């Protein structure tokens, strides 16, 4: 199938009549707990365009939540999936082995930060990767406590849901939660209540205080940090914070885990978001963009840490599925060969100034932040930092209705995030930004 025409085309209202009818059918068939950002049904997608069943071409600023970085139907990924599916779809890597899984692990060992000896384990979902990173850290250290940040998001399973900060919709009614999870303040510059010029040091001091006074550093197995917080609002830690945390972890024998599931593999303009400050984590978790849309995740870390778990202690029926591994090999080759981190930097260069121009004393856009193609606008009541989720919702609805697929996020539901495919055309990106500017103008 050819890549859809890379142009925004509106044939019907959004959603169109076919999508509306299918959405009604969904309501009768699917559990209500599954939400949806935009109730359209997709017929095809590729490059920077999603085509719905009514024939509308929408500009994709979501990438399936940072998954389709190489596009939703990159021909090399498609060909790899087709070829592998013809050979075999599954055997279970814990039963019989296949070369593609080893190839993906080898590539991740090479691409992740640091030149130390590494090992990788392959799994299916991001939450599964985080859970296994915690299992590995606990096995290696013999400790149980795990430290995470406020505004964090790490998944929906029991352990990762506990590690996630936001209550509604991720935790409400699902307790009791997993034990031995401790939370420290996130260095959130826009909302920091202390010295705005000293956020990194003050947040680090608070982390140290909580660990030393409330937990005991000798009881902490892992500190888990998103180098750019995703669901919590695309919060970028100020320079210096991550290096301080990594150094503290090393000093106290704590495993420092970088959750790069949303920020990794080129999304922020470097291969991994920690690369911006030269931080070398003990463990890196990846998923989302790893396999170009197929379900695959990974835990990559120092060999001595990863090998602390005895054979049989890690795995899963679908862990490192061969079709997903074939897709990952192709996607990783495209990311490297086509230098998609540079494409992400170009997206930031084009988009961020236009977004920043929307801020001001009288603007509902209180903050613009992010790195590479992981950008966000935080909406507040003008002249304050009071969250304005209704403004974010209105802007997103306007953009969606005019053919630009957007996502909201943030602890307060007041952030619009931009996650375009890294292969999006510049004209298409410019058109999407035109629509977003018009959407923000409606708030006046």
ABEGO torsion letter per residue (X at the ends): XBBBBBBBBBABBOBBAAAAAAAAAAAAABBAABBBABBBBBABBEEABBBBAAGBBBBBAAGGGGABAAEAABAAAAAAAAAAAAABABAEAAABBBAAAAAAAAAAAAABBEABBBBBBBBABAAAAAAAAAAAAAAAAGBABBBBBBGBBAEABAAAAAABABAOAAABGAOBBBBGBBBBBBBBAAABABBAAAAAAAAAAAAAAAAAAAAEAAABABBBBBABBBAAGGBBBBBGAAAAAAAAAAAAGBBBBBBAAAABGGAAGBABAAAAAGBBBABBBBBGAAAGGBBBBBBBBBAAAAAABBBGABEEAABGBAAAAAAAAAAAAAAAAAGAAAAAAAAAAAAAAAAAAABEAABABABBBEBEABBBBBBBBBGBABBBAAAAAAAAAAAAAAGBBBBBBEAAGABBBBBBBAABBAAAAAAAAAAAAAAAAAAX
